Amino acid sequence: MQESTGVRLPYLAGYPDETLAQVRLLLTSGRLGERLRRRYPGAHGVRTDAALYDYTMSLKTRFMRNAEPLSKVVYDNQLHVIQNALGTHTTVARVQGNKLKAKREIRVAGVFRDAPAEFLKMIVVHELAHLKERAHDKAFYALCQHIEPDYHQLEFDLRLYLTVQEFRPTG
């Protein structure tokens, strides 16, 4: 049913048909982008990898003191949101002498360097939650909501934002 009007909504798979119909109407009428701009008017000031690391560590320190340490947090222009990679959380293992050392890294898609502040926070919260919870299960989302109470609304609005960014009217 997602393709019925010719407007693809890849970021909204799994949402009810009624929701998708509303999104299509707002998108094709040009009102969805304007609504999002009014709701999220300001881009964040976290432009460099160093600033992103500091931003992420401040959230980690405030909400997840006992989680494993992070060695790296960077913007990654190689991440493609179309492939469902808004950010990644990885563990890099290295041998040092006779010990195996693991370093945790978070990478945030470069397109979010210019996104509204709330969307950057949602992505960082999501990746931080993976430090404690691997799977996208109830415990994972509970942790996300502990850090950011509006997490689910922000995730939906981020999906709308990505849809607007990708939408190109035909005809």
C-alpha positions in Angstrom: 0.0 0.0 0.0 3.0 2.3 0.5 3.5 2.7 -3.3 -0.2 3.3 -4.1 0.1 7.0 -4.8 3.6 6.9 -6.2 5.1 8.6 -3.2 7.6 6.3 -1.5 7.9 6.5 2.3 10.9 4.2 3.1 11.5 5.7 6.5 7.9 5.1 7.6 7.6 1.4 6.9 5.3 -0.3 9.5 3.2 2.8 10.3 -0.6 2.6 9.9 -2.1 3.4 6.4 -4.0 6.3 7.9 -0.7 7.9 9.1 1.0 7.3 5.7 -2.0 8.9 3.9 -1.7 12.0 6.1 2.1 12.1 5.5 1.6 11.8 1.7 -1.0 14.6 1.7 1.3 17.0 3.7 4.3 16.0 1.7 2.8 16.5 -1.8 1.1 19.7 -0.7 4.5 21.1 0.5 3.2 21.6 4.0 5.2 18.8 5.8 8.6 20.5 5.5 7.1 23.8 6.8 5.5 22.1 9.8 8.8 20.5 10.7 10.7 23.8 10.4 8.2 25.5 12.7 8.4 22.7 15.2 12.2 22.4 15.1 13.5 25.9 14.0 17.1 25.7 15.2 20.1 23.8 13.9 22.5 22.7 16.6 26.0 24.1 17.1 27.7 20.7 17.2 29.7 21.0 14.0 33.1 19.3 14.7 33.9 15.8 15.7 35.4 17.2 18.9 32.2 19.0 19.7 30.2 15.9 19.0 32.4 13.8 21.3 31.9 16.4 24.1 28.2 16.5 23.5 27.9 12.7 23.6 30.1 12.4 26.7 28.0 15.0 28.5 24.9 12.9 27.9 26.7 9.7 28.8 28.1 11.2 32.0 24.6 12.5 33.0 22.6 9.3 32.3 25.0 6.4 31.9 28.0 6.7 34.2 28.5 3.0 34.5 28.4 2.2 30.8 31.6 1.2 29.1 33.8 4.1 28.0 33.8 5.6 24.5 37.0 6.1 22.7 35.6 7.9 19.6 32.6 9.8 18.5 32.6 11.3 15.0 30.5 12.4 12.1 30.8 9.9 9.3 30.0 11.1 5.8 30.1 7.4 4.6 27.0 6.4 6.5 24.0 6.4 4.2 20.6 7.1 5.8 19.0 5.2 2.9 20.6 2.1 4.2 19.1 2.6 7.7 22.3 3.9 9.2 21.6 7.2 11.0 24.4 6.3 13.3 26.4 3.3 14.3 27.8 1.9 17.5 30.8 -0.4 17.1 33.3 -2.2 19.2 36.8 -2.3 17.7 39.0 -5.1 19.1 42.8 -4.7 19.1 45.5 -6.9 20.5 47.9 -5.1 22.8 50.6 -7.4 24.0 48.9 -10.5 25.3 45.6 -8.7 26.0 42.6 -8.0 23.8 41.4 -4.4 24.2 38.0 -3.3 23.0 37.3 0.3 22.1 33.7 1.5 21.6 33.0 4.0 18.9 29.9 6.0 17.8 29.5 7.3 14.3 26.7 9.7 13.4 25.8 10.2 9.7 27.3 13.5 8.4 23.9 14.7 7.2 23.0 15.4 10.8 25.7 18.1 11.1 23.1 20.6 9.9 19.9 19.0 11.4 17.8 20.4 14.1 19.3 19.9 17.6 16.5 17.6 18.8 17.3 15.1 16.0 21.0 15.0 16.8 20.1 14.3 20.4 17.7 11.5 19.4 20.4 9.8 17.3 23.1 10.2 20.0 20.7 8.9 22.7 19.9 5.9 20.4 23.6 5.0 19.9 24.4 5.5 23.6 21.6 3.2 24.6 23.4 0.5 22.6 26.2 0.6 25.1 23.9 -1.2 27.5 21.2 -2.8 25.3 22.2 -4.4 22.1 18.7 -5.3 20.7 15.9 -2.9 19.9 13.7 -4.3 22.6 11.6 -3.0 25.4 14.6 -2.4 27.7 16.4 -0.5 24.9 13.5 1.9 24.3 12.9 2.3 28.0 16.6 3.5 28.3 16.1 5.8 25.3 13.0 7.3 27.0 14.9 7.7 30.3 17.5 9.8 28.6 15.0 11.6 26.3 11.4 11.5 27.4 10.2 12.6 23.9 12.3 9.9 22.2 9.4 8.2 20.3 8.0 11.5 19.0 11.5 12.7 18.0 12.1 9.4 16.2 8.9 9.7 14.2 9.6 13.4 13.4 13.1 12.5 12.3 11.6 10.0 9.9 9.4 12.7 8.6 12.4 15.0 8.3 14.3 12.4 6.3 11.3 11.9 4.1 11.1 15.6 3.3 14.8 15.7 2.6 14.5 12.9 0.1 11.2 13.9 -1.5 11.3 15.1 -5.1 7.9 15.9 -6.6 7.4 14.2 -10.0 5.7 15.9 -13.0 
